[in-house]
Amino acid sequence: MTRSRFAILSTSAIVALLVLGLSVPLTQASRERLKLTPTSGSLTPDASGKLSFSLAGGVLSGRAEIGDLPSQGSRLAYVLWFVNKDTGDKAFLGPLIQEDEDTILFQSAGDGAVVFRASSFTSGPHAGSPITPASSGNSLFILLVENKIDFSNPSPVGTAVSATF
């Protein structure tokens, strides 16, 4: 079989499969989107944001963007956590970086974002195990105001925004 004939037959077969709807789908974890709103008693009552994430194979990855955050001075930082409220397990997702300032210390009001990827819980009864969601309504993303950044345990002085799914 010549190369040109093989190319024509291969192309014809692919077109036929596409026409018949027999194409092979690309595998990709579905992306979820949540709205972040102030928590009860929030230190950031005017803040709001959005969070997109995927959870596949025990790995949680995504991005959070929060706007209208007040200054927290030079000793506090905004830190994002994931909490499985069914088990009490927590996963450190990272500190927010202030836009246009490239710092985790919000010494002036502004907007911030964090890109995260976590492969295991960092605190709780299942620390070190892959991340799993809780039952419906009991998976929590929460942005804390912390006085120190500890990868294994939150150190909040207050809360900012959150979302559940």
Steps between C-alpha positions, in 0.01 A plus 500: 500500500647833402528787745246718320243219492557431872459872579174517301358188668602620847347842443182343363470273803544790743241712315255208500541450874447870566188507282360198681576654839746231596785731586704427807431765766788675669520420869498806723386560855192720506558851627266636769439868566390648831422849626692607812299714743575649844470261792288579804707742710741553210794738539440581130125578472533668157720234341376252241655273245493193286667164516545238229631155581519137405537197723627191323698204629529653848659819364326834549610778266366839400504874540329748732463874437369731771437871473446790741724361775591743776855560616625254763831669580839335513420214738193331346437312176200362312529120469270262309407158644281211390303323776316169486244571772392133516844383616659820633789471255659820366727575206724805481452665158720806543515872576342763277737716298395864479458618140744767384701460822623138470491450876300290745486792745205724416639826640242682289152405386480310175425184306678169528527157343646158566563208266503170686570130465474271801541123493426419864338624816748685719305489827237280662443130559596412140801734463721377218219321317365610160239773503140385492185710489246491780132424456301761309519839671779397738807580289626846592746742346581771753732799491639568847684800638802341668776632724744233382505269202515140614464235228358242740267700724300819447586794727200727450431830666182522294321396184454674167301321227384144434305268272357152546405225261 
